[in-house]
């Protein structure tokens, strides 16, 4: 019992990270430590507890029965530590320090840079950490202070605000349209090289709501990364869906069937309720909201394509 009472919190973090990532290498990257260091931490925890936590397998690690039994208790400790840190941060009245933002790869690449550049001018004492990822960071675990998301988060204890709808449309490079012609209706569009998604079915589902039946085989090119789609459109590979505000900034592309009601994406800002009025978080929130709004529509009649 004495050894358990003195268990280092760092070891518990290592344990939880390995469970989440499924391997020492993935957990080491997530924690920002070397793989040997993380391996030693897991081994130290096993030695202190006197049990094996993981089965070592060729493709990673899996929990033993003893590890499964400890997991809910370790998770509860992580939630308590996160709550402690969040409560403390909520009482920080300084307009200085770091704010961590998470946003999709697409938003981080195409929408946030000018907004964050403006933030740097207005609030030079605030440092920004931007995690560009299509995975959902957990605000309750303080993995991020503010999330910019294309869906409404449903976690408890978070504050959300819809700041508008990102309008989407069909676009193609002018060079492609010169070569293949411009479709005048959906039937003609179906005869073109369409750029679509690979594993994600969000566009297929959105099209189905409009009575347009698509399958993966209807796409000549498939990729789940929206920024890759944009570059493929610019390269003249075919016709694809792009944010209308982004297409308007690219002189080499033009809208195709501009009046076809392509479902848009809602854009939401989210933060933990304990952080909403922390001065630096509130300042970053305001700059994000004001900076992103001009590129968004406030028309709630636009059909919505719900992001997974």
N, C-alpha and C positions, 0 to 999 in steps of 0.2 A: 504493500500500500504506500509505503514511503516513496518508492520509486515513481509510482503513478502520480502522487501529489506533486512531485517536482518535474513533471513532464513539461518540456519546453513548448511554448505555443508555436514556435517555428516548426517543430516536428509535426504538429497537428495540421498546420497549413500545408506542409509537404504531403502528408497523407491525403488530405482532401483534394489537392491538386492532381495527384496521381490517379485518384478515383475519377475525377472529372475528365482528365485527358486520356486515360487508359494506357499511358506509357511514361517511362522516366524522361525520355527526350521531350515529349510534348509538355509534361509538367514543368520541366526545367525551363523551357522557353516561356511558358506562362508566368513563371515566378521570377524570371530574369537571373537564374543561377545556372551553374554548370551542371551537367548530368551527373558527374561523379559526386559533387556536393549533395545533390538531391538523393542519390543512392545511399550515401552515408547517413543522411537524415532519416530515411525510411528504415534503414537497418538499426539505427540507434533507437528509434521508437519501438521496433519489434523487440529489441534486447531489453529495454526498460520494462515493457509490458510482459515479456516472457511468452509472447505468442507470435505466430506468423500472420501477417496482415494480407499478403498477396501470394498468389501462385505465379511463378515466373513462367511465361509461355513464349513461344517464338514470335508471336505478333503483339506482345505487350504483357500487361499485368492484369490479373483479375482477382477480385476479393476472395479471401478464404471465408469460411463461416464465422470465424472470430472477427475478421475485418468487417463483415456485414453487420454484426451485432454492435460494433463500435461506431459505425457510420452515422446513425441518427444523433448520437451524443456529440460527435465531433462537429456535425452540421449545426447543432443547436449552439455550440460554443462559438462557431463562426458567425452565426446570426447575432449572438449577444455582443461579440466584439465589434461587429459592424454597426449595431445599434448604438453602442458606446461612442464610436468614432463619429457617427452621423450626428448624434446629439451634441457632442462637443463642437463639431464644425458648425452646427446651427447657431451656436452662440458666439461665433467668431465675427466681430463687427468690423474687421479690417477690410479695406478695399484693396488689398494686396494679396498675393499668393497665387496658387495654382488652381485652375478649374479644368477638369477633365471632361471632354466632350466625346461622345460616341455617335457615329453617323454611318450610313451605308457607304460603300466604296464610291458609288455614283455621286451621292450628295457631297461627300468629302472632296471629290475631284472637281466637280463642275459647279457647285453652288457655294461652298463655304469659303474658298480662298479669298474673294474680295470682301466678304463679310468679316472674316478674321483679320484681314489687313486693316479694315476700318477700326476694329476693336483695338488693335495695337496702337493706333493713333489716339483713340479716345481714352484708353486705360492702359498706359504703358507699364503700370506696376502689376498687372495681372498676366501671369504666364498661362499659356494654353497647352494642354496635352490633347491631341486629337487621335482617337482610335478609329481608323477607317476599317469597318468590318460589316459584313452582312449578317453576322451573328448578333443576337440580342444580349447586350451587356446587362448584368443584373444591378439595377440602381440600389436595391436594398442591401447589397453587399459592397456598396461604394466602388464598384468597378468603373463607374462613371458618375459625374455630378449632374450632367445634362445629357439627355439623349435626343437626337433628331431622328424621328422615325416615320416611316410611311404607313403606319397603322396606329390605331389607338391602343396604347398599353392597358392591360387590365389588372396589373399588380395592385395590391392594396398598398396604402401608405405612399402613393406617388401622386403628384400633381400633373395634370396633362392639359394642354391647350392646342386645339386645332388652329393652325395659322393660315390655312388655305389649301387649295387643290392644285397639284402640279398637272397641268394640261398636257396630254400626250397626243401625238398624231403620226401619220405615216410620212416618212421622208425618204428621199433617194438623192444620190449625187446627180448633178446635172449631166455628168458624163454618161452615167447609166441610162438616164432618160433619153438622151440623144441617141444612144445605141439601141434601146429597146422600145422606146415610145412611152408616153404617159398614159396610164390607165384612166378611163373616165367613169368606171363603176367597179363594184366589188368583183363581178364576174371576170372582168379584164384583169383586175389586180391578181386574181388567183392564177393567172397564166404567167406571172412574173416570178423572178427569184425572190423568195420571201426569207427574211432573216427572223429566226425564232429562238425559243428557249430549248434547253436540253432536258434537264430533270424537272425544272419548274413547270407547272401547268397553269400558272396564273393567267397568262395571256389567252390560252385555250379556253379556260373557264370564263374569262371576261368576254371573249368572242361568242361563246355559247349563249350568254345572257342576251346578246343582241341578235340571236338567231343565225349566227355564222359558224358553221361546223368546221372545225379544224382538227387535224391530228399532227403528230410530230413529223410524219412523212411529207406534210405540205411545206415544210421548211427546207430550203436548200442548204442553209447554214444554221447550226444550233449551238447556242452558248448561253449559260445562265448569267454571265457578267454583262450588265447593261452598258458599261463603258466600252466593252469590246464591240457591242452592237453599234454604238455611235461611230466608232472608228471604221467598222466594216461598211457602214452607210457612206461615210465620207470617201472611202476607197473605191466606191462604185460597185460593191459586191451584190447589191440588190436593194429591195425596199424593206424597211424595218420601222419599228416604232421608236420614237425619240421624244424627249421633252420639247414642247413647242418653243419655249423660251431659248433653249439651247440651239435648236434648228435655226431660229431667227438670227443667231449670232454666227452661223457658219455660211459664208457666201457661196461655198461650193455645193450646197445642198438646197433642195426646195421641197415644199410640202406637196404631198400627193393626196388626192381626195380630201382636201382640207375641211370639208363640211361633214365628213363621216364621223359619227359620235364615238371616237375611241375613248374607252373608260380612262379616267384620270386616277391619280394617286393622292390621297390625303397626306398632308405633312403635319406632324405633331411635335411639339416640344414637351419634354417630360423631365421632372426632377423629383427627388425625394421630398416629401412635404416638410421635413425638418430643415431642408436647405433652401427652400424657395425664397426666403427673405434674408438669407445671408448676403451681405452687401456685394461681394464679388460675384456670387452666383446670380443674384438679381441683375447685376450690371451686364453680365454676359448674356443672360436670357433676353434682356431688352434689346441688345445689339443684334442677337440672332433673329429675334422676331421682326424687328424693323428692317433688317438687311435681307431676309428671305421673302418677306411679304410681297415686294414689287414683282417678283417672278411668279407669283401664285395667283390663281383665280379665287374669288369669293363667291362664285356662282354655284350654289348647292344643287342646281338642277343637272349638273354634269354627272354622268354615270361614273361610278367608282369601281376601280379594279383593286380589290383587297389584296395587299401584299401578304405572302405567307409568313 
